[in-house]
Amino acid sequence: MKNGFVEGGLTSLQRGQKELSMKAIEKKYAKEIAAAEPHEKEKIYQRMAEELARQKSHKPSFGTLW
């Protein structure tokens, strides 16, 4: 197998990272979604989207680089 650059590799990496993050969030909220009424699920999904956005925009502090 050859190693090298792949066209669209960065996009694939970002898509994979988002998918892994979303799976972890879905697992975290699974029990809550299962027990929720249909009108409550929309609020739970909104919290899930907000948590994904927070994870995506997280910047490590300067001290973590050392």
N, C-alpha and C positions, 0 to 999 in steps of 0.2 A: 504494500500500500504506500502510495506517495503522500508525503506531507506537503502542504502548500496552502496558498490562499484560496478561499472559496468565494465565488461571487454571491453576494447577499449574506455572507457569514455573520456580520454584525447584526443584521436584522434578525437572523435566525437565533442568534444568541439572546438578544433582547426578548424575543417572543418566548423562548424557552424559559428564561428567568421569570417573566411575567406569569407564565403558566404554572411554574413551580410555586410562586408566591400565592397565586390564586388558589391552588389546591390546598396549601397550608391554611389559608384563611377559611376556605370552605369546610375543612376538617374541624377547625376551631369553632365554627358557628353551626355545625351540623345538628347537634342536639337541640339548639335553640330554634332552628328552622323547622325541625320535625315537630316540635311541640307548639309552634306558633299558629295562630289563626291566619287565614288568608290575608286579612287586612293588615296584620302585623308584619308579614313577610317583607313587604315593600320597605319598611323602616330598617329591617335587618340587612337587606341587600344594600341599602344606602350606606349603612355603617361599614359593610364589607368593602364597598367601593372607596369610602373615605380612608379606611385602613390601608388599602392597596396604594392609594395616592400618597399617603404619609410615608409608606415604605419606599416608594419610588423617589420621593423628593428628599429623603434623608441624606444628610451630608455628615460624614464623620467629623468629630472635633479634631482640632490641630494636634492635640496631645496623643491621639491614636496613631499618628504616623511615626512616633518614636519608639 
